[in-house]
Amino acid sequence: MRKEGSTYWGSKKRAGGSRLGGKKSSTERSKTPDWLIFLTVVMVTFMLCLAINFRAFSEMRKQTNEFSELNTEIDNISDKNLALQEEIQNLKKDEATIAREARKLGLSRPNEKVLVPSN
């Protein structure tokens, strides 16, 4: 081998240390184990999935609570609606209800005496 060739491809050990001037060669460098890289990727993926699922679960729970509250409100309004419809029917057809409401307004039948309490 010529002098130039032995400078680059010759002995790996030189006076200054390794061939790259004090730096470790690619085979001598401390390399991160493959299992550690894989474990890191798996953990990051797991945490990402967990965060997404937690957000979706929280949103679903919020909507379920809102749905329950709205159903309760619908039931209450439906009950009030039925009571008002019954009162409307009574005001249209029941003579006693009509007379009671007329007296609340200060009306009376002809030839009827209205007793007014004195204070």
Backbone as a printed PyTorch tensor [residue, N CA C, xyz], in Angstrom:
tensor([[[   0.8460,   -1.1580,    0.0000],
         [   0.0000,    0.0000,    0.0000],
         [   0.8960,    1.2270,    0.0000]],

        [[   0.4380,    2.2150,   -0.6970],
         [   1.2180,    3.4500,   -0.7780],
         [   1.0310,    4.2670,    0.4850]],

        [[   1.8270,    5.2670,    0.5940],
         [   1.8030,    6.1070,    1.7810],
         [   0.4660,    6.8220,    1.9420]],

        [[  -0.1300,    7.3450,    0.8310],
         [  -1.4070,    8.0410,    0.8930],
         [  -2.5220,    7.0860,    1.3300]],

        [[  -2.5190,    5.8840,    0.8200],
         [  -3.5430,    4.9020,    1.1570],
         [  -3.4520,    4.4750,    2.6020]],

        [[  -2.2470,    4.3490,    3.1020],
         [  -2.1160,    3.9160,    4.4820],
         [  -2.5150,    5.0230,    5.4520]],

        [[  -2.4800,    6.2670,    4.9990],
         [  -2.8910,    7.3700,    5.8570],
         [  -4.3870,    7.2810,    6.1540]],

        [[  -5.1680,    6.9230,    5.1210],
         [  -6.6280,    6.8790,    5.3040],
         [  -7.1310,    5.5020,    5.7060]],

        [[  -6.5270,    4.4580,    5.1830],
         [  -7.0610,    3.1170,    5.4340],
         [  -6.1310,    2.2590,    6.2690]],

        [[  -5.2000,    2.8700,    6.8460],
         [  -4.2080,    2.1110,    7.5810],
         [  -4.6670,    1.8240,    8.9940]],

        [[  -3.7780,    1.9080,    9.8670],
         [  -4.0200,    1.5970,   11.2700],
         [  -5.0770,    2.5430,   11.8320]],

        [[  -5.9590,    1.9760,   12.6300],
         [  -7.0370,    2.7900,   13.1970],
         [  -6.5560,    3.6140,   14.3750]],

        [[  -5.5580,    3.1420,   15.0540],
         [  -5.0690,    3.8650,   16.2190],
         [  -3.9530,    4.7950,   15.7920]],

        [[  -4.0820,    6.0250,   16.2320],
         [  -3.0560,    7.0190,   15.9390],
         [  -2.6520,    7.6770,   17.2420]],

        [[  -1.7620,    8.5660,   17.1580],
         [  -1.2740,    9.2220,   18.3660],
         [  -2.3510,   10.0850,   19.0070]],

        [[  -3.2310,   10.6680,   18.2160],
         [  -4.2580,   11.5610,   18.7370],
         [  -5.5020,   10.8350,   19.2100]],

        [[  -5.5490,    9.5600,   19.1440],
         [  -6.7320,    8.8230,   19.5600],
         [  -7.2950,    8.0770,   18.3950]],

        [[  -8.5570,    8.2640,   18.1090],
         [  -9.1760,    7.5320,   17.0110],
         [  -8.9250,    8.2430,   15.6940]],

        [[  -9.3410,    7.6530,   14.6520],
         [  -9.1110,    8.1070,   13.2970],
         [  -9.7820,    9.4490,   13.0170]],

        [[ -10.8840,    9.7910,   13.7220],
         [ -11.6400,   11.0110,   13.4530],
         [ -11.1830,   12.1780,   14.3200]],

        [[ -10.0410,   12.0920,   14.8800],
         [  -9.4900,   13.2120,   15.6270],
         [ -10.0820,   13.3680,   17.0090]],

        [[ -10.1050,   12.3510,   17.7930],
         [ -10.5920,   12.4360,   19.1540],
         [ -12.0430,   12.0190,   19.3100]],

        [[ -12.8000,   11.9230,   18.2320],
         [ -14.1960,   11.4960,   18.3110],
         [ -14.2690,    9.9930,   18.1590]],

        [[ -15.2880,    9.4080,   18.7070],
         [ -15.4670,    7.9690,   18.5770],
         [ -15.9530,    7.6510,   17.1730]],

        [[ -15.5800,    6.5160,   16.6890],
         [ -16.0610,    6.1140,   15.3690],
         [ -17.5130,    5.6790,   15.4820]],

        [[ -18.1470,    5.4770,   14.3350],
         [ -19.5650,    5.1290,   14.3470],
         [ -19.8130,    3.8130,   15.0510]],

        [[ -18.8920,    2.8940,   15.0240],
         [ -19.0890,    1.6210,   15.7180],
         [ -18.7750,    1.7350,   17.1880]],

        [[ -17.9730,    2.7210,   17.5830],
         [ -17.5910,    2.8770,   18.9750],
         [ -18.5220,    3.8080,   19.7440]],

        [[ -19.3420,    4.6090,   19.0620],
         [ -20.2520,    5.5460,   19.7270],
         [ -21.2750,    4.7830,   20.5490]],

        [[ -21.7230,    5.4260,   21.6510],
         [ -22.7810,    4.7860,   22.4300],
         [ -24.0820,    4.9800,   21.6660]],

        [[ -24.6990,    3.8860,   21.3320],
         [ -25.9150,    3.9170,   20.5240],
         [ -27.1090,    3.6400,   21.4300]],

        [[ -28.1920,    4.4060,   21.2400],
         [ -29.4130,    4.1790,   22.0050],
         [ -29.9960,    2.8400,   21.5840]],

        [[ -30.3400,    2.0100,   22.5530],
         [ -30.8930,    0.6950,   22.1980],
         [ -32.1930,    0.8250,   21.4080]],

        [[ -32.3930,   -0.1010,   20.4780],
         [ -33.5960,   -0.0730,   19.6470],
         [ -34.8540,   -0.2490,   20.4800]],

        [[ -34.7950,   -1.0670,   21.5210],
         [ -35.9730,   -1.2920,   22.3470],
         [ -36.3920,   -0.0220,   23.0720]],

        [[ -35.4300,    0.8350,   23.4250],
         [ -35.7550,    2.0840,   24.1100],
         [ -36.4760,    3.0500,   23.1610]],

        [[ -36.0190,    3.1230,   21.9340],
         [ -36.6810,    3.9660,   20.9350],
         [ -38.0950,    3.4590,   20.6830]],

        [[ -38.2400,    2.1480,   20.5280],
         [ -39.5640,    1.5500,   20.3030],
         [ -40.4790,    1.8160,   21.4920]],

        [[ -39.9590,    1.6420,   22.7090],
         [ -40.7580,    1.8720,   23.9100],
         [ -41.2000,    3.3340,   23.9950]],

        [[ -40.3300,    4.2560,   23.6320],
         [ -40.6750,    5.6810,   23.6550],
         [ -41.7870,    5.9880,   22.6570]],

        [[ -41.6910,    5.4350,   21.4650],
         [ -42.7290,    5.6450,   20.4460],
         [ -44.0560,    5.0550,   20.9170]],

        [[ -44.0060,    3.8700,   21.4890],
         [ -45.2350,    3.2320,   21.9790],
         [ -45.8520,    4.0560,   23.0990]],

        [[ -45.0550,    4.5550,   24.0230],
         [ -45.5860,    5.3410,   25.1420],
         [ -46.1930,    6.6630,   24.6680]],

        [[ -45.5290,    7.3230,   23.7430],
         [ -46.0720,    8.5850,   23.2120],
         [ -47.3930,    8.3240,   22.4940]],

        [[ -47.4480,    7.2550,   21.7110],
         [ -48.6920,    6.9050,   21.0110],
         [ -49.7970,    6.5750,   22.0090]],

        [[ -49.4600,    5.8260,   23.0500],
         [ -50.4430,    5.4690,   24.0680],
         [ -50.9810,    6.7130,   24.7710]],

        [[ -50.0950,    7.6470,   25.1400],
         [ -50.5420,    8.8630,   25.8180],
         [ -51.4150,    9.7230,   24.9040]],

        [[ -51.0820,    9.7700,   23.6400],
         [ -51.8880,   10.5270,   22.6820],
         [ -53.2870,    9.9230,   22.5580]],

        [[ -53.3460,    8.6110,   22.4260],
         [ -54.6530,    7.9350,   22.3440],
         [ -55.4510,    8.1250,   23.6230]],

        [[ -54.7880,    8.0470,   24.7590],
         [ -55.4610,    8.2340,   26.0350],
         [ -56.0410,    9.6420,   26.1530]],

        [[ -55.2860,   10.6390,   25.7390],
         [ -55.7690,   12.0250,   25.8110],
         [ -56.9750,   12.2320,   24.8960]],

        [[ -56.9190,   11.6800,   23.6970],
         [ -58.0360,   11.8210,   22.7530],
         [ -59.2810,   11.1270,   23.2880]],

        [[ -59.1200,    9.9050,   23.8170],
         [ -60.2680,    9.1720,   24.3470],
         [ -60.8390,    9.8410,   25.5850]],

        [[ -59.9850,   10.4050,   26.4330],
         [ -60.4860,   11.0920,   27.6170],
         [ -61.3160,   12.3010,   27.2280]],

        [[ -60.8560,   13.0330,   26.2260],
         [ -61.6090,   14.1970,   25.7520],
         [ -62.9610,   13.7720,   25.1800]],

        [[ -62.9650,   12.7100,   24.3990],
         [ -64.2130,   12.2260,   23.8140],
         [ -65.1640,   11.7400,   24.9100]],

        [[ -64.6370,   11.0460,   25.9200],
         [ -65.4770,   10.5660,   27.0170],
         [ -66.0660,   11.7300,   27.8030]],

        [[ -65.2670,   12.7520,   28.0570],
         [ -65.7630,   13.9280,   28.7800],
         [ -66.8690,   14.6290,   27.9970]],

        [[ -66.6720,   14.7430,   26.6940],
         [ -67.6880,   15.3720,   25.8440],
         [ -68.9730,   14.5530,   25.8410]],

        [[ -68.8440,   13.2300,   25.7770],
         [ -70.0250,   12.3670,   25.7760],
         [ -70.7750,   12.4790,   27.1080]],

        [[ -70.0350,   12.5070,   28.2210],
         [ -70.6780,   12.6210,   29.5310],
         [ -71.4080,   13.9550,   29.6550]],

        [[ -70.8020,   15.0290,   29.1530],
         [ -71.4320,   16.3490,   29.1850],
         [ -72.7280,   16.3440,   28.3800]],

        [[ -72.7010,   15.7480,   27.1920],
         [ -73.8950,   15.7010,   26.3470],
         [ -74.9700,   14.8030,   26.9560]],

        [[ -74.5830,   13.7240,   27.6250],
         [ -75.5520,   12.8550,   28.2910],
         [ -76.2620,   13.6060,   29.4110]],

        [[ -75.5030,   14.3750,   30.1930],
         [ -76.1150,   15.1700,   31.2650],
         [ -77.0590,   16.2210,   30.6930]],

        [[ -76.6380,   16.8760,   29.6260],
         [ -77.4880,   17.8790,   28.9910],
         [ -78.7630,   17.2460,   28.4410]],

        [[ -78.6340,   16.0490,   27.8670],
         [ -79.7980,   15.3290,   27.3340],
         [ -80.7870,   15.0010,   28.4530]],

        [[ -80.2790,   14.5570,   29.6000],
         [ -81.1470,   14.2410,   30.7390],
         [ -81.8680,   15.4870,   31.2470]],

        [[ -81.1340,   16.6000,   31.3510],
         [ -81.7550,   17.8520,   31.8100],
         [ -82.8370,   18.3140,   30.8450]],

        [[ -82.5780,   18.2140,   29.5530],
         [ -83.5720,   18.6390,   28.5620],
         [ -84.8100,   17.7420,   28.6020]],

        [[ -84.6260,   16.4340,   28.7960],
         [ -85.7770,   15.5330,   28.9030],
         [ -86.6200,   15.8580,   30.1310]],

        [[ -85.9650,   16.1800,   31.2420],
         [ -86.6980,   16.5710,   32.4480],
         [ -87.4860,   17.8500,   32.2070]],

        [[ -86.8660,   18.8120,   31.5390],
         [ -87.5440,   20.0720,   31.2220],
         [ -88.7290,   19.8320,   30.2810]],

        [[ -88.5690,   18.9430,   29.3140],
         [ -89.6670,   18.6120,   28.3890],
         [ -90.8360,   17.9970,   29.1520]],

        [[ -90.5330,   17.0950,   30.0920],
         [ -91.5990,   16.4770,   30.8970],
         [ -92.3430,   17.5300,   31.7140]],

        [[ -91.6070,   18.4440,   32.3360],
         [ -92.2490,   19.4940,   33.1410],
         [ -93.1320,   20.3970,   32.2760]],

        [[ -92.6390,   20.7910,   31.1300],
         [ -93.4120,   21.6630,   30.2410],
         [ -94.6330,   20.9280,   29.6930]],

        [[ -94.4930,   19.6440,   29.4080],
         [ -95.6470,   18.8530,   28.9270],
         [ -96.7280,   18.7710,   29.9910]],

        [[ -96.3180,   18.5770,   31.2600],
         [ -97.3000,   18.5480,   32.3590],
         [ -98.0160,   19.8850,   32.4930]],

        [[ -97.2740,   20.9780,   32.4080],
         [ -97.8960,   22.3070,   32.4790],
         [ -98.8520,   22.5160,   31.3070]],

        [[ -98.4510,   22.0600,   30.1340],
         [ -99.2760,   22.2010,   28.9400],
         [-100.6010,   21.4450,   29.1130]],

        [[-100.5420,   20.2270,   29.6370],
         [-101.7730,   19.4560,   29.8740],
         [-102.6780,   20.1480,   30.8880]],

        [[-102.0800,   20.7010,   31.9510],
         [-102.8840,   21.4020,   32.9620],
         [-103.5510,   22.6370,   32.3540]],

        [[-102.8180,   23.3640,   31.5050],
         [-103.4130,   24.5440,   30.8620],
         [-104.5140,   24.1590,   29.8800]],

        [[-104.3340,   23.0570,   29.1410],
         [-105.3860,   22.6040,   28.2240],
         [-106.6500,   22.2120,   28.9850]],

        [[-106.4620,   21.5720,   30.1420],
         [-107.6250,   21.2020,   30.9680],
         [-108.3370,   22.4410,   31.4950]],

        [[-107.5480,   23.4430,   31.8990],
         [-108.1480,   24.6770,   32.3870],
         [-108.9010,   25.3970,   31.2720]],

        [[-108.3660,   25.3840,   30.0540],
         [-109.0550,   25.9870,   28.9090],
         [-110.3920,   25.2940,   28.6680]],

        [[-110.3890,   23.9750,   28.7110],
         [-111.6380,   23.2300,   28.5060],
         [-112.6560,   23.5600,   29.5970]],

        [[-112.1910,   23.6850,   30.8470],
         [-113.0950,   24.0340,   31.9440],
         [-113.6570,   25.4420,   31.7640]],

        [[-112.8130,   26.3720,   31.2970],
         [-113.2900,   27.7340,   31.0990],
         [-114.2950,   27.8250,   29.9530]],

        [[-114.1900,   26.9120,   29.0000],
         [-115.1340,   26.9270,   27.8780],
         [-116.4570,   26.2550,   28.2260]],

        [[-116.4630,   25.2110,   29.0520],
         [-117.6740,   24.3960,   29.2190],
         [-118.2220,   24.3150,   30.6420]],

        [[-117.3920,   24.4570,   31.6520],
         [-117.8490,   24.2720,   33.0430],
         [-118.4090,   25.5810,   33.5810]],

        [[-119.6980,   25.5560,   33.9440],
         [-120.3910,   26.7630,   34.4300],
         [-119.8110,   27.2650,   35.7420]],

        [[-119.4330,   26.3700,   36.6250],
         [-118.8940,   26.7840,   37.9290],
         [-117.5500,   27.4950,   37.7540]],

        [[-116.7290,   27.0180,   36.8650],
         [-115.4250,   27.6540,   36.6210],
         [-115.6210,   29.0270,   35.9810]],

        [[-116.5710,   29.1100,   35.0580],
         [-116.8480,   30.3940,   34.4090],
         [-117.3340,   31.4050,   35.4380]],

        [[-118.2370,   30.9880,   36.3170],
         [-118.7690,   31.8860,   37.3450],
         [-117.6590,   32.3150,   38.3100]],

        [[-116.7930,   31.3920,   38.7120],
         [-115.7050,   31.7230,   39.6330],
         [-114.7600,   32.7640,   39.0240]],

        [[-114.4190,   32.5830,   37.7670],
         [-113.5190,   33.5200,   37.1050],
         [-114.1910,   34.8760,   36.8880]],

        [[-115.4890,   34.8660,   36.6150],
         [-116.2170,   36.1320,   36.4370],
         [-116.2450,   36.9150,   37.7440]],

        [[-116.4200,   36.2190,   38.8650],
         [-116.4460,   36.9010,   40.1590],
         [-115.0670,   37.4860,   40.4970]],

        [[-113.9970,   36.8100,   40.0530],
         [-112.6570,   37.3530,   40.2830],
         [-112.4830,   38.6810,   39.5640]],

        [[-113.1960,   38.8390,   38.4370],
         [-113.1100,   40.0690,   37.6610],
         [-114.1180,   41.1240,   38.1250]],

        [[-114.9380,   40.7700,   39.1360],
         [-115.9140,   41.7210,   39.6630],
         [-117.2260,   41.6970,   38.9010]],

        [[-117.5020,   40.7030,   38.1090],
         [-118.7470,   40.5850,   37.3530],
         [-119.7470,   39.7610,   38.1400]],

        [[-121.0240,   39.9720,   37.8550],
         [-122.0650,   39.1780,   38.5150],
         [-123.2040,   38.9540,   37.5340]],

        [[-124.0660,   38.0280,   37.8670],
         [-125.2330,   37.7350,   37.0290],
         [-126.3010,   38.8030,   37.2920]],

        [[-127.2110,   38.9380,   36.3190],
         [-128.2970,   39.9080,   36.5720],
         [-129.1230,   39.4720,   37.7920]],

        [[-129.5490,   40.4120,   38.5730],
         [-130.3320,   40.2150,   39.7830],
         [-129.5700,   39.4400,   40.8620]],

        [[-128.2570,   39.4890,   40.8300],
         [-127.4390,   38.8140,   41.8480],
         [-126.7930,   39.8930,   42.7020]],

        [[-126.8490,   39.7100,   44.0040],
         [-126.2400,   40.6750,   44.9120],
         [-124.8120,   40.2150,   45.2080]],

        [[-123.8860,   41.1730,   45.1010],
         [-122.4850,   40.8650,   45.3740],
         [-122.1600,   41.3930,   46.7510]],

        [[-121.6480,   40.5230,   47.5900],
         [-121.2490,   40.9290,   48.9330],
         [-119.7770,   41.3570,   48.9010]],

        [[-119.5450,   42.5790,   49.3230],
         [-118.1880,   43.0900,   49.3390],
         [-117.7580,   43.2140,   50.7870]],

        [[-116.6900,   42.5620,   51.1470],
         [-116.2470,   42.6630,   52.5590],
         [-115.7250,   44.0640,   52.8380]],

        [[-115.9920,   44.5550,   54.0120],
         [-115.5130,   45.8960,   54.3770],
         [-114.2810,   45.7450,   55.2630]],

        [[-113.3550,   46.5990,   55.0230],
         [-112.1120,   46.5440,   55.8040],
         [-112.0550,   47.6460,   56.7920]]])
